[in-house]
Amino acid sequence: MTDVHVHLAALPTPANGCLLSKRMRRSPITHLVAWSQGLPLDDAETANARYLDRLDEELGRSRSVRRAVLLGMDGVYDASGRLDEGHTDFLIANDCVLEARKRSERFLAGVSINPARRDAVEEAERCADRGAVLVKVLPNAQCFDPSEKRFQDFYRALARRKLALLSHVGFEFSLIGQDQSVGDPARLRAALDEGVTVIAAHGCSTGLFVWEKYLETMRELAARYPRFYVDTSALTLPNRVGALWRLARSPELNDRFLFGTDYPLPVFGWGHGGDADNRFDRQARVLTGVGLPPRLDFADLPR
Ligand SMILES: [Zn+2]
């Protein structure tokens, strides 16, 4: 099984092209990840190598997951398509993802390209040439609207190069989200209409627990587009677990679920996988326990 939603965390070094704003460096999320993974925030090279070694080791011990798509994170771009460093909280560069992939046969490259960047099409071609399997976007934090007409060429490039589009939907808490309405999965139709394989993250849940307004949209998209999928990442977190139970009551969508964890975020066992000391296995056990056993592998998607 492939985990399609594993974050690559990397501190900036002179060579890796990554960014981390002062605000983000001080944020509780950064400190929580550093503490839980044993990463020294004052030694970027060591922290970055250790993050990948631990991930590789945890994957190696997993009984259910063999490979993980490592996700980059592009920044915010201004009206002329240039990187806006002042509004970018962090950036995990595509070259950093493509290099990390070479460290282990268990890693796949999930680059991140903000469609608003002026070289979006060229960057998609370049990353496809270097072996990327998908493109991750986070419209709320990257400040773009996926439904904009001007992104048509970008979506056509993704379809042509068989790069899937993995998009965050719903609300965004772990970053400093800006316009939350662009997290509406209906806006992904623009990519689906161009033939792109689209994966909506977190089972289309909003993350607001009781207000799951996107589940109906998900059913509509699944009925209309055979290339529409959702991933199961982060669904054991307390604010999303309500959506997990609702999804478990929609067995007609079972063949659209792709396994994902949202590593390095924690996985809660909810009584199903309490003794599995491996996040990948725990997530698989919880999903199986609620009636959503991982079936479809990313590697098996029609191309
Ligand atoms: Zn994520």
Residues whose N, C-alpha, C, O or C-beta is under 5 A from the ligand:
A	BS01	ZN	D262
